[in-house]
Amino acid sequence: MEAFDKGLLIDPMSKECQDGKAKTVNLIQSSSHASSGNDEERMQHAMADPEIQQIMRDPIIQQLLRDMQENPAAGQAKLKDPTLMAQIQKLIAAGVLKTA
C-alpha cells in the first residue's frame, strides 16, 4: 500500500499505481473478512515480521486496541491520526487484526 501511495504522490494519474492499490485493498479486505483455515499459520508468519512486532509492542497501539474493545468511540477518535491508522492497516493486512 505504501509503495502505491508513494507512486500516486509522484503521479496521481498512474494507472498502474491505481490498479495495484485497488487490487491490494481488495485482497486485504477479502482476507481480513474471510475465515480461512490457516489463521494460526498466518498469525505466526505475521508475528515473525520485525515491523509487526514493533507495532504490537508500541504502548500507543496497545492502548488503541484496548480502546477499540472497551470504548469504541475513543478508539475511533484515535484512528483519525494517519500514523496510527497506517499501523492498524498494516496489522489488518498482516492478518493480526480482523475486521467485521
Secondary structure, 3 states (H helix, E strand, C coil): CHHHHHHHHHCCCCHHHHHHHHHHHHHHHHHHHCCCCCHHHHHHHHHCCHHHHHHHHCHHHHHHHHHHHHCHHHHHHHCCCHHHHHHHHHHHHHCCCCCC
